[in-house]
Amino acid sequence: GPNGHVTYSILTDTDKFSTDSTTGVVKIVNPLDREEQQVHYVKTEARDQAREEPQLLSTVLLKVSLEDVNDNPPQFIPPNYHVKVREDLPEGAMIMWLEVYDPDLSQSSQVRYSLM
């Protein structure tokens, strides 16, 4: 009966997740970005549908940790470089130092430089 019928809902104010009120399945409804927010907490409630007795409920705090993917290109800091080089510099002389930033983690953040 109604005491055994459970409905699910998300109590957290979020536009990133939704739950099916019948099955309790939590789904992503808007894109997630680890560089923007690494962890999301979603409080979910399960409530029976008792009519003659007080309704009973339980809540759980779901912790969603995002894993990184290689979704950000490296960017030069600053975005443009200008250098003047004397023609009599010896071979192997350093003419400038380039710097790149990549907000991805681990292997995805490693950068290789090459001249085109």
Secondary structure in CASP SS format (residue, H / E / C, confidence):
PFRMAT SS
TARGET T0000
AUTHOR 0000-0000-0000
METHOD secondary structure of the structure
MODEL  1
G C 1.00
P H 1.00
N H 1.00
G H 1.00
H C 1.00
V E 1.00
T E 1.00
Y E 1.00
S E 1.00
I E 1.00
L C 1.00
T C 1.00
D C 1.00
T C 1.00
D C 1.00
K C 1.00
F E 1.00
S E 1.00
T E 1.00
D C 1.00
S C 1.00
T C 1.00
T C 1.00
G C 1.00
V C 1.00
V E 1.00
K E 1.00
I E 1.00
V C 1.00
N C 1.00
P C 1.00
L C 1.00
D C 1.00
R C 1.00
E C 1.00
E C 1.00
Q C 1.00
Q C 1.00
V E 1.00
H E 1.00
Y E 1.00
V E 1.00
K E 1.00
T E 1.00
E E 1.00
A E 1.00
R E 1.00
D E 1.00
Q C 1.00
A C 1.00
R C 1.00
E C 1.00
E C 1.00
P C 1.00
Q C 1.00
L C 1.00
L E 1.00
S E 1.00
T E 1.00
V E 1.00
L E 1.00
L E 1.00
K E 1.00
V E 1.00
S E 1.00
L C 1.00
E C 1.00
D C 1.00
V C 1.00
N C 1.00
D C 1.00
N C 1.00
P C 1.00
P C 1.00
Q E 1.00
F E 1.00
I C 1.00
P C 1.00
P C 1.00
N C 1.00
Y C 1.00
H C 1.00
V C 1.00
K C 1.00
V C 1.00
R C 1.00
E C 1.00
D C 1.00
L C 1.00
P C 1.00
E C 1.00
G C 1.00
A C 1.00
M C 1.00
I C 1.00
M C 1.00
W C 1.00
L C 1.00
E C 1.00
V E 1.00
Y E 1.00
D C 1.00
P C 1.00
D C 1.00
L C 1.00
S H 1.00
Q H 1.00
S H 1.00
S H 1.00
Q C 1.00
V C 1.00
R C 1.00
Y C 1.00
S C 1.00
L C 1.00
M C 1.00
END
